[in-house]
Amino acid sequence: MRFITFLVFIISMILFFSVRISPEVLPYTGLLPLLIPGFLILNLVLLLIHMFRIRLIMVVPIIALAIGYKFLGATYQLNPPVDNAEGLSVLSYNVRLFNLGIAQDEKKSFTRNSIQWAREFPADIKCFQEFYQNYTIPTYNSIKAINQDGAFEYKYEIMEGDAKRNSYGLATFSKYPIINSGKVFQNRWTNGAIFTDIKVNQDTIRVYNTHLESMSIKADDLNHVDGIKENYKDTFRKLKNGTEIRASQVQILQEHINNSPHPVIVAGDFNDLPYSFTYQTLKKDLLNAFEEAGRGFGFTYNRVLFFLRIDNIFYSPIFQIKDFNTHREVDYSDHYPVSAVFSWESPFPQKSFDENY
């Protein structure tokens, strides 16, 4: 037991510190953090065993759990529910092209419900990933639907494809004026990051809408044992390549955030777990809405790999978060929407803010 305890401790330390190493530098380090939840559990089990036997060696798993505490908070939260939180509300939702590719007999109702929910959810700012627009088909005229007859007249999007038909990408809608906007990077069709500077009364905030490199793993291939056996090599390769690309993208995003003249809210589909280089890079200077105000596990993926929390909202510490929700009742896409409510002291303390950002 002593040998096992120290071995688990050493491996835990390697895993905990691997999140600081870019997968671009050491390619396989991007996969090591996937083992962190398991080793947190192992340390907890060892602690209970040693406590039961009242052995001094129980200090070792205590140290491991203390060092890995931040990963516990990124996994599960016990924040109390909040009713009718007031402030600036932000929605992030990967809408999966509003179900463009699903079975024809289901498409119409799913699309209508999906767009209707996106339209009616009472957020001041709405960030959509895998957004689909088609001006020639009323069902898919998503911009017109979400605009709510002028309620969201301010928008910015980067779309690929035909400008009138079959265009898709990232879209941000706002009830408040967008006074500046631009592209941070764009990789391939729906992957990329955009920003919008939004004037909220006398203050200006910068909202990033982000969709980092997709995992490109077909959930159906992992839905049974034979599928896992047949696809494990390809899945492993895609996981490795994805972590490397996202590491590069998040560093571009972080540099852009660091140069922002305004406090930021960063929303989107990050396609990475809370134990990743991607997540921990953003956590260096920003807070995570789920960790500060979420509840439960906060899983955001709506497929067989249901235990993934890959959709997030990060924000500058100058904001106070009032509430955060993962809308698991909304199952129209392969992602669940997430939303947060923020407040702040207005006006921003510009001098002190510039010193820190």
Helices and strands as residue ranges (DSSP letters): H 2-18, G 27-30, G 32-35, H 36-53, G 56-58, H 59-67, H 69-75, E 77-78, E 88-94, H 96-99, H 104-120, E 125-133, G 138-140, H 142-147, E 154-161, E 167-174, E 178-186, E 192-200, E 203-211, G 219-222, H 225-258, E 264-269, H 277-283, E 287-288, H 289-293, E 295-296, E 311-315, E 320-326, E 338-343, H 350-356
